[in-house]
Amino acid sequence: MITRVLDNVRSRLTHMGEAIFFLGEILRVIGRGKVRFNEVLNQMYAQGVQSIVIVILTSFASGMVLALQATITLQRFGAQEFVARLVALSLLRELSPVFTSLIFSGKAGAGITAELGTMNTHEQIQATRALGVNPVEFLVVPRFLACVLVLPVLVVISEIVGIFGGYMIAVSQAHIPGVFYVHNTMEAVDYVDFFSGLIKVFFFSVIIGWICCYQGFYTKGGAMGVGQFTTRAVAYSYIAVIISDVVLTKIILTIWG
C-alpha cells in the first residue's frame, strides 16, 4: 500500500516536472522569435469559431439571469437602481472571465488536446522530428499563442453581450429607463474593473494552453488514450482556472481593492 502511494506520488512529480520543462520549451521557442504567424492566425480562427457561439449564448443568458435575480433581490430594499452596477461589475470582474475560460477549455482546449494526441498516436510528431523540424515550434507554439490571443477577445465579447442581456431584462421586466441603465453602467465601471478581469484572463489562457498542449503532446494509448487525455486536459484546466481565480482575485483585491 505504502509502495503504491509512493509510486503514485513519484509519477505525479515526474509529470509535473515534464510539464514545467514543456512550458519552458514553449517560452524558449517564442523568445527566440521562431513563431509561425500564419499558423497562429489559422489556429486563432479555428479556436475562435469553435467557441464564439456558445460564449455568446452563455453570456447573454448569464446577463439576463443575473439582472432578473438582482432586480428581485434589490426590489426588497428599494435599491432597484443598482441593478446595472451589479450586473456590470459582476460580469467584468468575475463571471465573464471565469465562464468564458471554462467554456473555452471545454471546446477549443479539448480540440487542441485531441489534435495533438491524434498526431502523437499516429507518430506524426515523431515524423516531424525525423524531418529536422522542432514539433514544439511547428505544432505546439501556434496553438499556445492562439489561446493567449483569442481568449481575451472572447472575454470582451462575453462582457458586452452579458451587459446587453442584463439591459434587456432591466428595461423589459424591471422597467428601468434604458438611458438610465447605460449611464449607471458607464458610471460604475472603472478601468480597474476592466483590467482586473483581463489580467485574470491572461493567466487563464496561459494555463489552458499549457495544460491542453502538454496533455495532447504526451498522449499515449491509441484512440482510447486520446479520449482519456482529452478528458484529463479539460478536467485539469477547470481545476487550475478555479484555483488560480481565487489566488488572483485575492492578489488583485489586495493591490487595487
Backbone as a ProteinNet text record, in pm:
[ID]
protein_1_A
[PRIMARY]
MITRVLDNVRSRLTHMGEAIFFLGEILRVIGRGKVRFNEVLNQMYAQGVQSIVIVILTSFASGMVLALQATITLQRFGAQEFVARLVALSLLRELSPVFTSLIFSGKAGAGITAELGTMNTHEQIQATRALGVNPVEFLVVPRFLACVLVLPVLVVISEIVGIFGGYMIAVSQAHIPGVFYVHNTMEAVDYVDFFSGLIKVFFFSVIIGWICCYQGFYTKGGAMGVGQFTTRAVAYSYIAVIISDVVLTKIILTIWG
[TERTIARY]
82.8	0	86.2	182.5	270.7	353.5	399.4	478.6	396.7	269.4	182.6	162.7	142.8	124.8	250.4	366.2	492.3	515.4	481.5	494.5	402.6	282.1	187	238.1	292.5	347.8	466.6	554.6	671.1	630.6	527.8	480.4	424.4	346	286.2	393.4	493.5	602.4	680.7	697.9	766.5	688.8	557.5	472.9	474	474.4	478	608.3	718.8	846.9	848.8	794.4	786.3	704	593.1	506.2	577.9	655.5	728.9	835.8	909.2	1009.3	943.2	824.4	749.9	712.5	663.1	632.4	758.2	869.9	995.5	1038.1	1016.7	1049.7	961.6	834.5	744	792.2	821.1	865.1	999.9	1085.5	1216.4	1199	1110.9	1085.8	1027	932.3	871.3	975.9	1060.2	1162.9	1264.2	1289.4	1382	1316.3	1186.9	1116.9	1082	1087.7	1056.7	906.5	830.4	684.6	632.6	550.2	488.9	356.8	360.7	246.4	125.2	147.4	33.3	-42.1	33.3	-30.8	-99.6	-41	-105.1	-240	-244.6	-370.7	-473.3	-428.5	-519.9	-577.5	-491.5	-537.4	-629.7	-601.2	-688.9	-828.3	-833.4	-963.3	-1036.3	-963.5	-1026	-1076.5	-995.1	-1035	-1147.5	-1142.8	-1248.7	-1381.4	-1380.4	-1504.1	-1561.8	-1473.8	-1520.5	-1596.3	-1561.1	-1611.1	-1708.5	-1710.8	-1780.9	-1930.9	-1994.2	-2139.7	-2182.8	-2119.7	-2158.6	-2121.7	-2014.1	-1978.7	-2086.2	-2133.1	-2237.7	-2366.7	-2408.4	-2532.7	-2523.6	-2412.5	-2395.2	-2389.2	-2318.6	-2304.4	-2437	-2511.6	-2641	-2735.4	-2739.4	-2825.3	-2779.6	-2648.1	-2596	-2632.4	-2619	-2655.6	-2803.3	-2887.5	-3031.5	-3067.7	-3012.8	-3042.3	-2990.4	-2869.9	-2812.7	-2900.2	-2949	-3036.3	-3169.2	-3224.8	-3350.2	-3334	-3229.2	-3206	-3177.3	-3099.2	-3066.4	-3190.5	-3276.7	-3398.3	-3487.9	-3510.3	-3598	-3540	-3408.6	-3345.6	-3341	-3300.3	-3284	-3416.6	-3523.2	-3655.4	-3698.6	-3654.5	-3690.6	-3634.4	-3523.3	-3457.2	-3475.1	-3557.1	-3578.8	-3454.4	-3370	-3242.7	-3236.4	-3348	-3358	-3264.5	-3230	-3144.5	-3001.3	-2965.5	-2829.7	-2815.4	-2919.3	-2913.6	-2803	-2794.5	-2693.8	-2553.2	-2530	-2397	-2361.4	-2457.4	-2431.3	-2400.6	-2480.1	-2460.2	-2325	-2293.2	-2169.2	-2046.1	-2044.2	-1926.2	-1910.7	-2021.6	-2013.6	-1957.4	-2003	-1955.5	-1809.2	-1773.5	-1638.1	-1533.6	-1565.4	-1464.5	-1453.8	-1565.1	-1562.4	-1628.1	-1754.1	-1830.6	-1781.9	-1764.8	-1721.5	-1582.5	-1482.3	-1351.4	-1354.1	-1423.9	-1423.5	-1509.7	-1634.2	-1723	-1664.8	-1613.2	-1558.8	-1436.7	-1353	-1235	-1274.5	-1375.5	-1420.9	-1480.5	-1560.7	-1617.5	-1507.5	-1411.4	-1301	-1219.7	-1193	-1115.2	-1193.6	-1326.6	-1407.6	-1426.1	-1416.1	-1432.8	-1297.4	-1234.4	-1108.2	-996	-990.4	-884.8	-892.7	-1012.7	-1030.3	-989.6	-1020.8	-981.1	-830.2	-760.3	-613.8	-555.4	-603.7	-552.4	-581.4	-702.1	-738.7	-653.8	-630.1	-548	-405.3	-342.7	-204.6	-196.5	-295.8	-295.6	-307.5	-393.1	-406.9	-277.2	-214.3	-85.9	19.4	18.8	119.6	96.1	-28.6	-57.1	-33.2	-45.4	-16.8	129.3	208.7	353.1	387	294.1	323.2	420.9	414.3	508.7	650.4	665.7	796.7	845.2	751.4	788.5	843.3	788.1	840.7	982.5	1009.7	1146.2	1240.6	1194.7	1278.6	1311.6	1221.6	1245.8	1330.4	1372	1455.9	1377.9	1247.6	1162.5	1128.1	1139.2	1103.3	951.3	894.4	748.2	684.8	759	705.8	687.2	786.4	777.3	668.1	658.2	567.8	423.4	402.8	268.3	214.9	301.8	254.8	245.9	352.4	357.2	241.9	207.3	92.2	-37.3	-60.9	-182.7	-178.5	-61.9	-46.9	-69.1	-4	-19.8	-162.3	-226	-364.9	-454.9	-431.5	-506.2	-489.4	-364.4	-333.5	-395.7	-407.2	-459.7	-610.9	-668.1	-811.5	-896.7	-855.3	-938.3	-972	-877.5	-915.8	-1021	-1012.4	-1112.9	-1250.6	-1254.4	-1381	-1438.6	-1352.7	-1399.9	-1460.1	-1397.9	-1453.6	-1590.7	-1601.3	-1731	-1833.2	-1790.3	-1879	-1929.3	-1841.3	-1881.1	-1984.3	-1960.8	-2054.1	-2190.4	-2189.7	-2315.2	-2388.5	-2313.8	-2376.3	-2440.8	-2373.1	-2430.6	-2555.1	-2551.5	-2668.9	-2785.8	-2756.5	-2862.1	-2923.9	-2840.5	-2892	-2974.6	-2931.4	-3005.8	-3145.2	-3155.3	-3283.9	-3381.4	-3334.2	-3420.8	-3457.3	-3358.5	-3383.5	-3487.2	-3480.5	-3574.1	-3711.9	-3715.5	-3844.5	-3916.5	-3841.1	-3902.7	-3903.7	-3793.2	-3785	-3829.5	-3852.1	-3899	-3803.5	-3674.6	-3572.6	-3545.3	-3545.3	-3518.1	-3382.9	-3381.2	-3259	-3143.1	-3170.8	-3065.3	-3008.7	-3095.8	-3052.1	-2964.2	-3002.6	-2925.6	-2785.9	-2778.7	-2649.1	-2562.9	-2623.8	-2547.9	-2491.8	-2573.6	-2526.9	-2415.4	-2427.3	-2322.5	-2190.6	-2192.9	-2070.9	-2012.6	-2098.9	-2052.5	-1990.8	-2044.2	-1996.8	-1863.9	-1841	-1722.8	-1601.7	-1497.9	-1370.1	-1267.7	-1156.2	-1053.7	-1000.9	-1002.4	-956.2	-1044.9	-1176.1	-1268.8	-1243.7	-1220.7	-1198.7	-1065.8	-958.7	-825.7	-799.9	-868.4	-852.3	-904.3	-1014.1	-1064.6	-969.6	-911.6	-819.3	-690.1	-644.4	-525.2	-551.7	-669.3	-705.7	-706.2	-766.9	-781.6	-645.8	-549	-415.7	-359.3	-370	-319	-402	-533.8	-618.1	-579.2	-553.7	-521.6	-388.3	-290.9	-162.2	-181.2	-259.2	-282.5	-352.6	-457.7	-533.8	-447.1	-377.2	-290.7	-181.4	-122.8	-14	-64.8	-172.4	-223.6	-271.1	-348.4	-405.6	-297.2	-200.5	-91.3	-5.9	21.4	103.9	35.3	-92.3	-164.4	-172.8	-194.6	-201.1	-66.2	38.8	173.5	225	182.3	229.8	120.5	23.3	-82.8	-27.4	-78.3	-40.2	-167.2	-155.4	-264.2	-361.8	-322.4	-408.1	-533.2	-640	-764.4	-826.1	-821.3	-874.7	-794	-662.7	-577.8	-608	-642.6	-677.4	-797.3	-898.7	-1016.5	-984.1	-903	-867.8	-785.7	-687.3	-602.2	-678.5	-773	-855.3	-943.2	-1006.2	-1088.9	-1004.4	-884.6	-794.3	-752.8	-726	-684.8	-793.9	-918.3	-1029.3	-1049.3	-1044	-1062.3	-951.7	-826.8	-715.9	-728.1	-771.8	-788.6	-894.6	-1006.8	-1112.8	-1060	-992.8	-941.5	-840.5	-750.2	-646.1	-705.1	-805	-868.4	-937	-1011.1	-1084.6	-988	-884.9	-788.2	-713.3	-667.8	-594.5	-685.4	-815	-907.9	-913.2	-915.7	-916.8	-789.5	-676.1	-547.6	-537.1	-570.6	-559.2	-656.9	-777.9	-875.3	-822.6	-763.5	-707.4	-594.1	-506.1	-393.3	-443.2	-538.7	-588.9	-660.8	-743.1	-815.3	-718.6	-610.6	-512	-439.7	-410.3	-336.6	-426.9	-541.7	-627.1	-752.6	-799.5	-919.7	-1046.5
-120.8	0	125.9	130.6	247.7	261.1	146.4	149.1	204.5	163.9	213.4	363.6	412.2	556.4	632.1	581.1	647.1	647.1	536.1	530.7	631.9	646.1	742.4	884.7	914.8	1048.8	1075.1	975.6	990.2	1013.5	940.9	956.6	1096	1145.1	1278.3	1387.3	1372.2	1470.4	1468.6	1349.4	1338.2	1409.3	1387.1	1452.7	1605.1	1648.3	1792.1	1853.1	1782.1	1830.1	1834.6	1731.1	1730.3	1847.8	1875.5	1985.9	2120	2138.1	2264	2279.4	2172.6	2178.4	2201.8	2144.8	2164.3	2311	2374.7	2517.6	2599.1	2558.4	2628.5	2619.4	2504	2487.6	2577	2587	2675.2	2819.9	2864.7	3003.4	3028.5	2927.8	2942.8	2962.3	2884.8	2899.1	3036.5	3080.4	3212.4	3321.5	3306.2	3406.3	3420.8	3312.7	3318.1	3368.8	3398.1	3451.7	3349.6	3220.9	3115.5	3086.5	3183.6	3173.9	3172.5	3075.7	3065.2	3141.7	3268.6	3357.8	3316.5	3262.5	3216.4	3104.6	3014.2	2904.7	2955.8	3058.6	3119.6	3177.8	3248.5	3306.9	3198.1	3090.4	2979.3	2920.1	2904	2849.1	2946.2	3075.7	3175.2	3168.2	3155.3	3145.8	3018.9	2906.4	2779.1	2780	2827.3	2827.8	2927	3041.9	3140.5	3090.7	3029.3	2977.1	2865.7	2782.2	2673.8	2724.5	2841.1	2885.9	3002.2	3080	3208	3193.7	3095.6	3083.6	3049.9	2949.5	2910.2	3017.4	3092.6	3203.6	3311.5	3344.8	3446.9	3402.3	3278.5	3228.3	3224.3	3173.3	3163.5	3300.9	3393.1	3527.4	3602.3	3589.9	3657	3603.1	3470.1	3409.2	3446.7	3449.4	3485.2	3628.3	3720.6	3859.1	3874.4	3800.2	3807.2	3750.4	3634.9	3572.8	3659.9	3714.1	3799.9	3923	3983	4100.3	4064.1	3948.4	3904.4	3886.4	3814	3789.5	3919.5	4006.1	4133.8	4220.5	4221	4302	4256.3	4124.2	4070.6	4097.5	4077.7	4096.2	4242.7	4329.2	4470.7	4542.1	4488.4	4549.4	4542.9	4440	4425.7	4539	4595.7	4702	4839.9	4845.5	4972.6	5023.8	4931.2	4969.2	4919.9	4925.6	4872.9	4944.2	5067.8	5144.8	5092.5	5002.2	4947.5	4819.4	4780.2	4658.7	4668.7	4780.5	4798.3	4784.7	4844.3	4837.3	4693.1	4623	4486.2	4396.1	4409	4325.3	4353.4	4480.5	4516.9	4472.6	4502.5	4468.8	4318.1	4246.2	4100.6	4036.6	4084.3	4028.3	4064.7	4190.3	4234.4	4174.6	4170.8	4127.6	3975.7	3904.2	3762.3	3669.8	3692.2	3591.3	3570.1	3677.5	3661.3	3598.2	3645.1	3579.7	3431.4	3394.8	3254.3	3168.5	3210.7	3130.7	3111.3	3219.3	3209	3118.8	3125.9	3039.4	2892.3	2863.3	2725.2	2673.3	2757.9	2718.3	2696.7	2786.8	2778.2	2650.9	2617.1	2495.8	2371.3	2374.8	2260.2	2243.3	2352.3	2345.6	2346.5	2463.5	2477.1	2397.9	2400.6	2326.4	2177.4	2123.6	1981.4	1951.8	2044.7	2025.7	2022.4	2110.6	2113.1	1980	1932.1	1806.2	1689.8	1686.7	1577.9	1580.6	1700.7	1711.7	1663.4	1717.6	1678.7	1531.8	1486.1	1346.8	1251.7	1287.1	1203.9	1203.4	1319.4	1325.9	1238.7	1242	1164.7	1014.1	971.9	829	777.4	865	826.7	852.1	890.2	910.4	1025.1	1119.6	1236.4	1330.9	1336.5	1421.2	1367	1234.3	1173.7	1197.8	1200.5	1224.8	1365.1	1463.4	1599.8	1608.2	1533.3	1529.1	1465.9	1359.2	1291	1381.6	1476.3	1570.3	1690.1	1691.3	1800.2	1922.2	1906.3	2017.4	1999	2106.4	2102.3	2096.4	1986.3	1975.7	2078.6	2121.9	2225.7	2355.4	2390.1	2510.9	2499.3	2383.8	2365.6	2340.7	2265.6	2222.7	2287.7	2307.1	2349.7	2501.5	2571.7	2716.8	2789.5	2757.5	2826.7	2807.9	2688.7	2663.3	2734.6	2735.4	2803.9	2954.2	3014.9	3159.1	3195.1	3108.8	3134.5	3139.5	3049.8	3053.3	3187.5	3230.2	3353.7	3475.6	3472.9	3588	3585.3	3466.1	3455.7	3472	3411	3411.1	3551.9	3647.6	3783.5	3847	3821	3875.3	3816.2	3685.6	3620.1	3674.7	3705.1	3758.1	3897	3982.1	4115	4103.5	4013.1	3988.9	3940.1	3849.7	3797.2	3908.5	3999.5	4109.8	4199.6	4232.7	4319.8	4252.5	4126.8	4053.9	4035.1	4002.9	3985.2	4112.6	4225.6	4353.7	4385.5	4352.3	4374.4	4285.7	4160.7	4073.7	4130.9	4184.3	4249.3	4372.2	4446.8	4565.7	4526.4	4418.6	4374.5	4341.2	4270.9	4234.7	4357.7	4443.2	4561.5	4652.7	4668.5	4756.8	4692.6	4563.6	4499.2	4450.6	4402.8	4345.2	4441.4	4508	4599.7	4740.8	4765.1	4895.6	5009.1	4977.7	5079.9	5147.5	5281.8	5350.3	5309.5	5286.4	5240.3	5337.7	5466.7	5567	5566.6	5549.7	5545.9	5422.3	5309.4	5185.9	5200.8	5254.9	5272.8	5370.4	5479.3	5578.7	5517.2	5438.2	5374.3	5273.1	5202.6	5106.4	5177.1	5283.6	5357.4	5422.5	5465.7	5530.8	5430.3	5308	5207.6	5146.5	5133.5	5061.6	5152.9	5109.7	5180	5097.3	5160.3	5087.4	4968.5	4980.1	4870.5	4747.8	4770	4658.4	4587.1	4664.3	4605	4530.9	4596.2	4536.4	4425.8	4427.4	4316.8	4187.7	4196.8	4079.5	4032.3	4126.7	4088.7	4027.7	4075.2	4016	3869.6	3843.2	3704.2	3621	3677.5	3603.5	3569.4	3658.9	3629.4	3503.9	3497.2	3378.7	3255.1	3271.9	3157.8	3102.4	3192.1	3147.8	3073.4	3121.3	3051.7	2912.8	2905.9	2778.1	2678.9	2724.3	2635.5	2588.4	2682.2	2644.2	2548.1	2572.6	2487.4	2346	2335.8	2204	2124.8	2188.1	2115.4	2073.9	2161.2	2124.3	2013	2021.6	1918.3	1782.5	1779.1	1651.7	1592	1675	1624.2	1577.7	1651.7	1621	1489	1454.6	1331.4	1224.9	1231.3	1130.5	991.9	891.7	752.6	667	548.1	451.3	450.1	502.8	494.5	579	534.4	611.7	626.8	522.2	530	628.4	630.4	724.1	868.5	895.1	1031.6	1080.9	995.8	1033.9	1056.4	968.6	981.6	1107.4	1133.4	1250.8	1380.7	1377.1	1496	1526.8	1424.5	1443.4	1495.1	1438.9	1481.9	1627.5	1667.3	1805.4	1903.4	1872.9	1962	1967.5	1852.1	1849.2	1927.7	1906.2	1979.8	2130	2166	2307.9	2372.2	2302.8	2355.2	2379.4	2278.5	2289.2	2402.4	2410.6	2513.3	2653.4	2669.7	2800.7	2844.3	2754	2788.6	2822.7	2741.2	2768.4	2898.8	2919.2	3041.9	3164.5	3147	3259.5	3307.2	3213.3	3250.4	3326.2	3273.9	3336.4	3475	3483.9	3611.8	3715.2	3671.5	3765.2	3824	3739.8	3788.2	3887.4	3855	3944.8	4078	4072.3	4195	4282.4	4221.7	4299.9	4358.3	4287.9	4340.7	4461.4	4456.2	4565	4683	4652	4759.4	4784	4681.7	4696.6	4692.1
0	0	0	91.8	100.5	-27.1	-79	-202.5	-318.4	-323.4	-430.9	-420.9	-297.6	-277.4	-317.8	-277.4	-312	-463	-528.4	-674.7	-741.5	-687.4	-742.7	-726.5	-607.7	-582	-673.8	-687.5	-773.5	-918.7	-962.9	-1100.8	-1124.2	-1028	-1043.8	-1041.4	-955.3	-952.8	-1083.3	-1140.6	-1269.8	-1379.2	-1382.2	-1482.1	-1463.2	-1337.1	-1309.8	-1361.5	-1337.5	-1388.9	-1540.4	-1604.9	-1750.8	-1801.6	-1732.8	-1775	-1763	-1656.7	-1638.6	-1746.3	-1774.2	-1881.9	-2017.6	-2036.4	-2161	-2178.8	-2072.3	-2078.4	-2105	-2042.4	-2066.9	-2212.4	-2274.4	-2416.2	-2503.6	-2469.2	-2544.4	-2535.3	-2414.4	-2394.4	-2460.9	-2462.5	-2527.6	-2678.6	-2738.9	-2882.7	-2913.6	-2830.1	-2850.8	-2831.6	-2727.6	-2700	-2812	-2884.8	-2997.5	-3125.6	-3118.6	-3234.8	-3340.2	-3303.8	-3400.5	-3397.6	-3443.7	-3441.7	-3584.9	-3616.1	-3749	-3745	-3787.3	-3767.8	-3850.7	-3968.2	-4048	-3977.4	-3916.4	-3842.9	-3717.2	-3652.9	-3536	-3574.9	-3688.9	-3735.4	-3767.1	-3828.5	-3857.9	-3729.5	-3629.5	-3502.8	-3428.6	-3437.7	-3376	-3436.8	-3568.4	-3636.1	-3593.3	-3592.2	-3557.1	-3413.2	-3320.5	-3179.9	-3153.5	-3220.8	-3202.8	-3254.6	-3372.2	-3431.1	-3344.6	-3287	-3201.6	-3079.6	-3030.7	-2900.3	-2906.3	-3014	-3014	-2991.9	-3055.6	-3046.2	-2904.9	-2845.1	-2710.1	-2607.9	-2632	-2543.2	-2547.5	-2666.1	-2680.2	-2612.5	-2638.1	-2578.2	-2425.8	-2374.4	-2229.8	-2164.8	-2227.4	-2171	-2171.4	-2280.1	-2287.5	-2180.8	-2166.6	-2065.2	-1924	-1902	-1769.2	-1732.8	-1828.3	-1802.8	-1771.3	-1843.7	-1819.1	-1682.4	-1649.6	-1519.6	-1405.9	-1422.1	-1318.4	-1296.2	-1404.7	-1391.8	-1326.7	-1363.1	-1300.8	-1150.1	-1112.3	-970.1	-895.6	-957.3	-892.4	-876.2	-978.4	-971.7	-857.7	-848.9	-744.7	-605.6	-591.5	-460.1	-419.1	-510.4	-476.4	-458	-519.6	-500.1	-353.5	-283.6	-141.9	-57	-102.9	-26.8	-92	-194.3	-262.7	-332.7	-377.4	-441	-584.5	-653.8	-788.6	-886.7	-857.1	-948	-954	-862.1	-860.3	-942.7	-1014.5	-1096.1	-1199.7	-1268.1	-1373.3	-1317.3	-1201.8	-1140.6	-1103.2	-1044.3	-1001.7	-1121.3	-1226.5	-1345	-1408.9	-1429.8	-1498.3	-1419.2	-1290	-1209.3	-1192.2	-1177.7	-1163.7	-1289.9	-1405.1	-1531	-1556.7	-1535.8	-1568.4	-1474.8	-1348.4	-1250.2	-1239.6	-1257.3	-1222.7	-1324.9	-1355	-1428.1	-1571.1	-1645.9	-1785.3	-1797.1	-1722.2	-1732.3	-1698.2	-1591.6	-1547.4	-1639.2	-1666	-1750.2	-1889.7	-1947.3	-2082.9	-2086	-1984.6	-1978.5	-1967.2	-1887	-1873	-2004.2	-2070.1	-2199.2	-2302	-2303.4	-2399.1	-2378.2	-2253.3	-2227.5	-2266.6	-2249.4	-2285.6	-2434.9	-2510.9	-2656.6	-2726.5	-2729.5	-2802.2	-2735.9	-2601.9	-2532.3	-2558.3	-2554.6	-2585.2	-2728.9	-2819.9	-2959.6	-2976.8	-2905.6	-2911.8	-2864.7	-2750.5	-2697.2	-2790.9	-2845.8	-2936.6	-3064.1	-3117.8	-3239.4	-3214.8	-3110.9	-3081.6	-3040.4	-2964.7	-2923.3	-3041.2	-3136.4	-3256.6	-3337.1	-3348.8	-3419.4	-3349.8	-3218	-3144.2	-3158.8	-3147.7	-3160	-3301.8	-3400	-3539	-3577.2	-3476.3	-3493.1	-3589.1	-3602	-3685.7	-3616.7	-3482.8	-3408.8	-3425	-3417.9	-3438.7	-3582.2	-3675.5	-3815.3	-3835.4	-3764.8	-3776.2	-3721.6	-3614.8	-3561.9	-3664.2	-3729.2	-3828	-3946.4	-3975.4	-4084.4	-4040.4	-3914.2	-3864.4	-3821.3	-3797.9	-3755.4	-3608.2	-3532	-3390.3	-3377.9	-3325.6	-3318	-3224.5	-3123.2	-3034.1	-3111.6	-3193	-3274.8	-3380.4	-3442.9	-3557	-3515.1	-3405.8	-3368	-3240.7	-3142	-3010.6	-2998.3	-3035.3	-3015.2	-3085	-3209.9	-3271.7	-3193.5	-3142.6	-3065	-2929.9	-2868.2	-2739.4	-2754.4	-2852.5	-2873.6	-2912.7	-2991.1	-3029.9	-2907.2	-2810.4	-2684	-2613.7	-2602.6	-2529.5	-2597.7	-2729.6	-2803.4	-2820.7	-2834.4	-2862.6	-2737.5	-2627	-2506.5	-2455.6	-2449.4	-2408.2	-2498.7	-2628.6	-2721.4	-2691.3	-2667.2	-2633.6	-2503.1	-2408.7	-2279.9	-2297.9	-2377	-2403	-2470.3	-2568	-2632.5	-2530.2	-2443.1	-2339.3	-2247.5	-2209.9	-2121.5	-2189.1	-2314.5	-2386.8	-2401.3	-2443.3	-2462.8	-2330	-2224	-2092.8	-2041.5	-2057.6	-2015	-2098	-2227	-2311.4	-2266.4	-2228.2	-2175.7	-2049.6	-1959.9	-1840.4	-1873.3	-1973.7	-2018.9	-2066.5	-2144.5	-2197.2	-2084.6	-1983	-1870.8	-1788	-1762	-1678.7	-1742.9	-1874.2	-1943.4	-1955.8	-1990.3	-2018.2	-1892.4	-1792.4	-1673.7	-1554.7	-1531.5	-1416.4	-1452.5	-1582.5	-1631.1	-1593.1	-1599	-1576.9	-1710.4	-1716.1	-1843.6	-1901.6	-2031.7	-2096.5	-2080.3	-2095	-2081.8	-1940.3	-1841.6	-1701.5	-1677.5	-1735.7	-1719.4	-1779	-1900.6	-1965.7	-1887.7	-1840.4	-1763.3	-1634.8	-1564.1	-1440.5	-1467.5	-1580.2	-1615.4	-1640.1	-1719.9	-1750.5	-1625.8	-1536.5	-1414.3	-1316.8	-1317.3	-1221.4	-1261.2	-1392.1	-1440	-1439.5	-1370.2	-1368.5	-1446	-1480.8	-1555.3	-1475.2	-1341.3	-1255.7	-1275.1	-1285.3	-1302.8	-1434.9	-1539.9	-1672.6	-1678.4	-1634.3	-1648.1	-1546.2	-1432.3	-1337.8	-1399.4	-1474.9	-1545.3	-1652.9	-1728	-1835.3	-1782	-1666	-1604.9	-1570.9	-1514.5	-1486.8	-1615.1	-1718.7	-1844.2	-1904.1	-1891.5	-1943.7	-1877.3	-1744.9	-1674.5	-1708.4	-1719.8	-1756	-1893.1	-1988.2	-2124.5	-2127.6	-2051.3	-2043.6	-1982	-1876.1	-1807.8	-1899.8	-1968.2	-2056.2	-2173.2	-2236.7	-2347.8	-2305.9	-2191.2	-2139.6	-2110.6	-2034.2	-1995.1	-2115.9	-2203.1	-2317.3	-2416.7	-2442.3	-2532.9	-2473	-2343.2	-2278.3	-2282	-2246.2	-2244.8	-2384.9	-2485.6	-2621.9	-2672.9	-2639.7	-2688.9	-2633.1	-2511.7	-2447.5	-2437.4	-2526.5	-2527.3	-2562.4	-2493.1	-2520.5	-2523.5	-2584.4	-2574.9	-2689.6	-2804.2	-2921.2	-2910.9	-2978.9	-2983.9	-2845.1	-2765.6	-2629.7	-2545.9	-2566.6	-2493.8	-2528.8	-2655.2	-2695.6	-2616.6	-2603.6	-2525.4	-2379.1	-2322.3	-2180.8	-2153.7	-2239.1	-2218.2	-2245.1	-2338.9	-2364.9	-2245	-2189.8	-2069.7	-1954	-1939.3	-1833.1	-1851.5	-1975.8	-2002.4	-1963.4	-1998.8	-1965.2	-1813.8	-1748.1	-1602.4	-1531.5	-1571.5	-1510.7	-1537.2	-1656.6	-1690	-1601.9	-1583.4	-1497.3	-1355.4	-1301.1	-1164.1	-1152.6	-1250.3	-1246.1	-1259	-1346.1	-1363.1	-1234.3	-1171.6	-1049.7	-935.7	-918.6	-811.2	-836.6	-960	-991.2	-980.4	-1006.1	-991.3	-847.1	-754.1	-611.9	-575.3	-617.9	-585	-649.5	-778.4	-848.8	-793.5	-757.7	-700	-570	-485.7	-359.2	-384.9	-480.3	-510.6	-565.6	-659.4	-723	-620.4	-536.8	-434.3	-332.4	-303.6	-208.7	-267.4	-397.3	-461.6	-495.4	-560.7	-612	-527.5	-456.9	-375.9	-459.2
[MASK]
+++++++++++++++++++++++++++++++++++++++++++++++++++++++++++++++++++++++++++++++++++++++++++++++++++++++++++++++++++++++++++++++++++++++++++++++++++++++++++++++++++++++++++++++++++++++++++++++++++++++++++++++++++++++++++++++++++++++++++++++++++++++++++++++++

